[in-house]
Amino acid sequence: MYEKMKDDYRITFIRGATTASGNTVKEIEDAVVELIDELISRNNLIKQHLLSITFTATKDLDACFPASIARKCNGLDSVAFLDCQQMYVTNDVDFCIRVMAQVLFPQNKTPKHPYLRGTAKLRPDRC
């Protein structure tokens, strides 16, 4: 069984981003839940195939940790999460949450990277 799965899947990284509408727990929660939902649905991910997720947040977001929200939603309590602060760059997107998910992904598919709420300009080549 493992040999069959090994031939059908590869480890892949899926990137994405969104913005919170402000710096409250609720606003960050809404953005993170939407981003994780889109990451899973756009790629038809099996939750057990999510290996790890790294979040970065711009310095204007400090009301809560995005990973603490993601850990509680969608039954992802067994995923390895990490939060980091995004490097400050002048004129960056405000209230921005970026994500990099390490997943087991079907060999024959191309990942779809969710850039939501005005963040498509961060990676126009991926949208």
Secondary structure, DSSP 8 states (H G I E B T S, - for coil): -HHHHHHHEEEEEEEEEEE-SSSSHHHHHHHHHHHHHHHHHHTT--GGGEEEEEEEE-TT--SS-HHHHHHHSTT-TTSEEEEEE----TT--TTEEEEEEEEEEETT------B-TT-GGG-TTT-
